[in-house]
Amino acid sequence: MINTKVKKLLLTRNKHLNLGFGLVDAIISIALLTGVITYGIYFSSLRLKTVFDSNLTTSINKEIERDIERLKSDFWAMFYEENQSCQGGYCLSNGEPLSIAICSDFSQEILNLDNWNIENKSTNKMIQSWEPGPKRSKVFTGKPIKITRELLVESPLREPLLNKTIASISYKVKMFEENIHWLSISLSPEANSWCKELS
């Protein structure tokens, strides 16, 4: 009699053990699985954001670099004359001295460069803007990025009595509703070394 009761008790216990996870075990495993998936998605999105920011920065740098190279080419050709007196070299046109206007303020020379004017509708020629599209880089397919180039001409040592021979070109980038100062370069024409000295 006792043996049969013990056998029945063991059988019912084995049945309960074979039923698998209990309710508490299922809730804990689901919670752990949800946590692992959530952290995985969070860290992968962080990684993708970092990669996107890196690609965007590289593309903006390349875009500005291309613009500077175009301007450098124009600057180089500014006083290059292909005639017999220069013998295909870099010299002043026909050996004549530079005009006083160029020596005192060469901003007009910059504004007349072929690659300076990007926006024809711009009211201020000193400030030019453009929006590189997806043709330039695939990273520009999202929200529009606006690059602005501004020209400031100043005298050496910021002395008002000296001629204005130093041009500062400032690049600003507008992205995600932020205006970021990206880069500034200072330029001085090589041909200004042929200007007459100030007395």
Secondary structure, DSSP 8 states (H G I E B T S, - for coil): -HHHHHHHHHHHHHHHHTT---HHHHHHHHHHHHHHHHHHHHHHHHHHHHHHHHHHHHHHHHHHHHHHHHHHHHHHHTTB--STTTTTSB--GGG----HHHHHB-HHHHHTSTTT---TT-S-TTEEEE---TTT-GGGGSS--EEEEEEEEE-GGG-TTS-B-EEEEEEEEEETTEEEEEEEEEE--GGGGGS----
